[in-house]
Every structure is written in structure tokens, then in C-alpha cells.
Amino acid sequence: MREYAIYDVFTAERYHGNPLAVVFDAQGLSDDEMQTICCEFNLSETIFLLAPNHVSQSAAARIFTPGGELPFAGHPTVGAAIALAERQHGSDSEIDMVSVIGEKIGPVRCAVKLRQDAASFAEFDLPKLSHRCVEKIARENLAEALGIGVDEIGFENHVPTIWSAGVPFALIPVRNLGVAEKIDFDPRRWNSFSPLIEGLPVWAYVYTRGGVRHDIHFHTRMFATDGITEDPATGSAAAAFSGAIQHFDAPGEGSHSFVIEQGVEMGRPSYIRLNLETGPGGEISAARIGGQAVCVARGTLL
């Protein structure tokens, strides 16, 4: 029997954010068994924690969606880092700590803050910086798949591009919040033209400037075709989005912080913190993704 926990990630409130299943002590499970368990949970992602591959690691990890395995993902990383820390120290502890989770993309360094009177917080260094992919998708195809007009795609100097920080996304700017809210995603239409990049399907990450909450820098939605049509919070997409922010907004040398809002239309508002470090030429030298998470359930797999 193996213990598991369900965490809501990128939120300080239960039943908001993006739910995640964390399976502890998962060694001995086959790939097929992990995939089956993930589909049984029927959440966007499940992370399986195994014995570490190196003494410097807190755990090794495998991440699955209902459609297959991912080399890296943001909300499982944040959720797993917090779950491991709370399992070791208790959720009512006051502690700052660093852990390393060995994912398929490589070791991911996480900083975790546990607080007695607040939801736990974790942030991780991107194991791979965002890079732009050369593939392009016609605006007409994007508009048809999203159920919006071609003229509603783009704002300021932002145009559709594809970026990846381990998982590729089509980053699609839309004119304003109203356009983002009315999207009616067509998975079949998307699959008819979406390419494979790095052996992975390209999913749709729609964004616009501002948000429902006054302190938000970008409002986003993420659509996929792997059994979970819309995702309440997507850390790997925010990681890819860091490249587009640097490319289009050119924030300049220094440290830059952004709060990204997602999941509002689903009734599961999520808040992802993105921090960029840029050098003299404006290039990203480091980036971090962070957020809070709260446990909503614990149990045992029979």
C-alpha cells in the first residue's frame, strides 16, 4: 500500500488552484501502473515520488497526465516540494528549506517556506530556460480552434509564437480580457494542425495583459487535448511564457517579478509567481516559478 495526498496548487484556498495527486514511495510501480493510477485520479497531473537517484536529491519523480508522461511540469514540482516538506516537518512548522527533485528533465532545485498561519509556499529554478521554437501556426487556424476572430489575436507588439522550457506551448496573445473569457476551444480543430515539438504535443496558452485581480500582470488560459481540455494553472507554460515576456516586453537588466492569473473562467483561480533575472543584453540568465499549495485529502492506494 502506498500513501498519497491531494494538493491544490498555486492557491492559498482549498478547492481553488490546480489539484494534484502526489503518490509517495512509488518505487516498484511500472510505467503502465503509473499511467493507470493517474487516469484513476483523473486530474491534470499526478506526480510519483521515488527514492532519490543521488544523495543531493530529496526524491526522484515521474510526472504523468491522463495522456502520457511529461519530462517536467510546474504545478507538480511546487506541490511535490511542499508535500515532501510537510510530510517531513508537519504542515504547522515554521521552516525555510531547500530540496532537489530529480525529474526527467534533470534535477530541479526548490525553495520551500512552511508557515503556521499561512499556506506553504515553494518556488523552483527553471531547469531549462525558455527558448523559441521555429515552427509557426497560422492565425486563421488559431482563431478557428479558439472560437474567436483573427483580428482578436495579438496586442501591442505581441504575436503568436511557440516557446518551450521543457514542454512546448503555442503562446497566443489576445486583445483583452473579454476575448480571453469568451474562448470556446475546439480540441479536434486544434489537433488537425498542431505540430509535435521535442516529441511532445503543442498546447494552447492564451494570454492578455492585466487580469481580474488588480495586482495581476497577465491573465492566461491553457487548453490541451490529452483528456483534460482546460488546465487551472500551468507552471510549465508560465516557464515557456518567460521567453515571450523577455522577447516582446524587453524588461531590461535586473530582477523582474510577475503574477500570472489562470483558472478564473473555471472557478478555480490560480496565481503563479514568475521571477526573471536578466543580464546586460536583456537575455534571461535565470528564472523561477513559485506559488502556494494546500492539502485537501490524504489516503492510501490499495
C-alpha positions in Angstrom: 0.0 0.0 0.0 1.2 3.5 -0.9 0.2 6.8 0.7 -1.0 9.6 -1.4 -2.1 13.2 -0.9 -4.2 15.7 -3.0 -2.9 19.2 -3.0 -4.5 22.3 -4.6 -1.5 24.2 -6.1 -1.0 27.9 -6.9 -3.5 28.9 -4.4 -3.9 29.5 -0.7 -7.5 28.3 -0.6 -8.8 24.8 -0.8 -10.8 23.9 -3.9 -9.1 26.7 -5.9 -6.0 26.4 -7.9 -4.9 23.2 -9.7 -5.5 19.9 -8.0 -2.5 17.5 -7.9 -2.2 13.9 -6.8 1.1 13.1 -5.0 1.9 9.4 -4.7 4.7 8.7 -2.1 7.1 5.7 -2.1 6.2 4.9 -5.7 9.2 2.6 -6.4 8.2 -0.7 -7.8 5.3 0.7 -9.9 5.7 0.1 -13.7 5.1 2.8 -16.3 1.7 1.3 -17.1 0.7 1.2 -13.5 1.6 4.8 -13.0 -0.4 5.8 -16.1 -3.4 3.7 -14.8 -3.2 5.4 -11.4 -3.0 8.8 -13.0 -6.1 8.1 -15.0 -7.9 6.8 -11.9 -7.2 10.1 -10.1 -8.4 11.9 -13.4 -6.6 15.1 -12.5 -4.5 17.1 -15.0 -1.3 15.7 -13.5 -0.1 13.1 -10.9 3.5 13.0 -9.6 5.0 9.8 -8.3 7.8 10.2 -5.8 10.6 7.6 -5.7 13.8 7.1 -3.8 16.4 9.7 -4.8 18.9 8.9 -7.6 21.6 10.9 -5.8 22.4 11.9 -2.3 21.8 15.5 -3.1 18.2 14.8 -4.0 15.1 14.7 -1.7 13.3 12.4 -4.2 13.2 11.3 -7.8 9.9 11.9 -9.6 7.8 10.8 -12.5 5.0 13.1 -13.8 2.0 11.8 -15.7 -1.0 13.4 -17.3 -4.0 11.2 -18.4 -2.4 11.3 -21.9 1.1 10.3 -21.0 4.3 11.2 -19.2 5.9 14.7 -19.1 9.6 15.4 -18.5 8.8 18.4 -16.4 5.8 20.3 -15.1 5.4 23.3 -12.8 2.4 22.6 -10.5 3.6 19.0 -9.7 7.0 20.4 -8.8 5.6 23.1 -6.5 3.1 20.6 -5.0 5.6 17.8 -4.5 8.2 20.1 -2.9 5.5 21.3 -0.4 4.1 17.8 0.2 7.6 16.4 0.9 8.4 19.2 3.3 5.1 18.9 5.1 5.4 15.2 5.4 8.8 15.5 6.9 8.3 18.5 9.2 4.5 18.9 9.6 2.2 21.5 8.0 2.3 23.7 11.1 6.1 24.1 11.2 8.0 27.3 10.7 10.8 26.4 8.4 12.7 27.5 5.3 14.4 24.7 3.4 15.8 23.7 0.0 15.1 20.4 -1.7 16.0 18.9 -5.0 13.6 16.8 -7.0 15.1 14.6 -9.8 12.7 14.9 -12.7 13.2 13.5 -16.2 14.4 17.0 -17.4 17.1 16.9 -14.7 17.4 17.9 -11.0 15.1 20.8 -10.0 16.1 22.9 -7.1 13.2 24.1 -4.9 13.0 26.5 -2.0 10.1 25.8 0.4 8.6 28.0 3.2 6.4 26.4 5.8 4.3 28.7 8.0 1.9 28.0 10.8 -0.7 30.5 9.9 -0.4 30.5 6.1 -0.4 28.2 3.1 3.0 26.7 2.4 5.0 28.3 -0.5 7.5 26.8 -2.9 9.5 28.1 -5.9 11.9 26.4 -8.2 14.6 27.4 -10.5 13.8 26.5 -14.1 15.9 23.5 -15.0 15.8 24.7 -18.6 15.4 28.3 -19.8 12.7 29.1 -22.3 13.7 29.1 -26.0 11.7 30.0 -29.1 10.7 27.2 -31.5 10.9 27.8 -35.2 7.5 26.3 -36.0 4.7 28.7 -36.8 0.9 28.3 -36.7 -1.4 30.3 -39.0 -3.6 32.9 -37.2 -6.6 31.6 -39.1 -6.1 28.1 -37.6 -5.6 29.5 -34.1 -8.8 31.7 -34.4 -10.9 28.7 -35.6 -9.7 26.5 -32.7 -10.3 29.2 -30.1 -13.6 30.3 -31.5 -12.6 34.0 -31.8 -11.9 36.4 -34.7 -8.5 36.6 -36.4 -8.5 40.3 -35.6 -8.8 39.5 -31.9 -5.4 37.8 -31.8 -2.5 39.9 -30.8 -2.0 43.1 -28.8 0.7 45.8 -28.8 3.8 44.1 -30.4 2.8 40.6 -29.1 2.1 38.0 -31.8 1.6 34.2 -31.6 4.8 32.3 -31.1 5.9 28.8 -29.8 8.2 28.5 -26.8 9.5 25.7 -24.6 11.2 25.4 -21.3 10.9 21.6 -21.4 7.3 21.4 -22.6 6.3 23.3 -25.8 3.3 25.8 -25.9 1.8 27.9 -28.5 1.7 31.3 -26.8 -1.3 33.2 -28.2 -1.9 36.8 -27.2 -5.4 38.1 -27.4 -6.7 41.6 -27.5 -8.2 41.9 -24.0 -9.8 40.1 -21.1 -13.2 39.9 -22.8 -11.7 37.9 -25.7 -9.9 35.6 -23.3 -13.2 35.0 -21.4 -15.3 34.1 -24.4 -12.9 31.4 -25.9 -14.6 28.2 -26.9 -11.8 25.7 -27.5 -12.2 23.0 -30.2 -9.8 20.1 -29.4 -10.4 18.4 -32.8 -9.7 21.5 -34.7 -6.5 22.1 -32.7 -5.3 18.5 -33.3 -5.8 19.0 -37.0 -2.9 21.5 -37.3 -0.9 21.5 -34.0 2.7 20.1 -34.5 4.8 17.8 -32.4 7.9 19.5 -30.9 10.6 17.7 -29.0 8.3 14.6 -29.2 5.5 16.4 -27.3 2.2 17.9 -28.5 2.0 21.7 -28.5 -0.8 23.0 -26.3 -2.5 26.4 -26.5 -1.6 29.0 -23.9 -3.7 32.2 -24.3 -2.7 35.4 -22.6 -3.6 39.0 -22.3 -2.2 41.9 -20.2 -3.8 42.6 -16.8 -6.3 40.5 -15.0 -9.4 40.2 -12.9 -7.4 41.0 -9.8 -5.8 44.4 -9.6 -2.3 43.2 -9.0 -2.1 40.8 -11.9 0.3 41.3 -14.8 -1.1 38.7 -17.2 -4.4 36.8 -17.4 -4.0 33.3 -19.0 -5.8 30.2 -20.1 -4.3 26.8 -21.1 -6.0 24.3 -23.4 -4.9 20.8 -24.1 -6.2 17.6 -25.9 -4.8 14.9 -23.6 -8.0 14.2 -21.7 -8.1 17.5 -19.7 -9.3 20.2 -22.0 -8.5 23.2 -19.8 -6.0 23.4 -17.0 -6.5 25.7 -14.0 -2.8 26.5 -13.6 0.2 25.5 -15.8 3.7 26.2 -14.4 5.5 24.7 -17.4 3.5 27.1 -19.6 4.5 30.0 -17.4 8.1 28.8 -17.7 7.8 28.9 -21.5 6.0 32.3 -21.3 9.1 33.8 -19.6 10.8 33.8 -23.0 7.9 35.6 -24.7 7.9 38.2 -21.9 11.6 38.9 -22.4 11.3 38.9 -26.2 8.3 41.2 -26.6 8.5 43.4 -23.5 12.3 43.6 -23.2 12.2 44.4 -19.4 15.9 45.2 -19.3 18.7 44.2 -17.0 17.8 43.3 -13.4 15.2 41.3 -11.5 11.6 41.3 -12.6 8.6 39.8 -10.9 5.2 39.0 -12.5 2.0 37.5 -11.1 0.1 35.3 -13.6 -3.6 34.6 -13.2 -5.2 31.4 -14.6 -8.2 29.3 -14.0 -10.6 32.1 -13.3 -13.1 31.0 -16.0 -13.1 27.5 -14.5 -14.0 28.8 -11.0 -10.5 27.7 -9.8 -8.5 30.9 -9.7 -4.7 30.3 -9.6 -1.8 32.7 -9.1 1.7 31.8 -10.4 4.7 33.9 -9.5 7.3 34.3 -12.2 10.7 35.9 -11.4 13.2 36.7 -14.1 16.9 37.7 -13.9 18.1 39.4 -17.0 21.7 40.3 -18.0 23.1 43.5 -19.6 21.9 42.4 -23.0 18.4 41.7 -21.8 18.8 37.9 -22.0 17.3 35.8 -19.2 20.1 34.4 -17.0 17.8 32.6 -14.5 14.1 32.2 -13.9 11.9 30.9 -11.0 8.3 29.7 -10.8 6.6 29.8 -7.4 3.2 29.6 -5.6 1.4 28.3 -2.6 -0.3 24.9 -2.1 -2.8 23.4 0.4 -3.5 19.8 1.2 -7.2 18.8 0.7 -7.0 15.0 1.1 -4.8 12.1 2.2 -5.2 8.4 1.6 -3.8 5.0 0.7 -3.7 3.2 -2.6 -4.8 -0.4 -2.1 
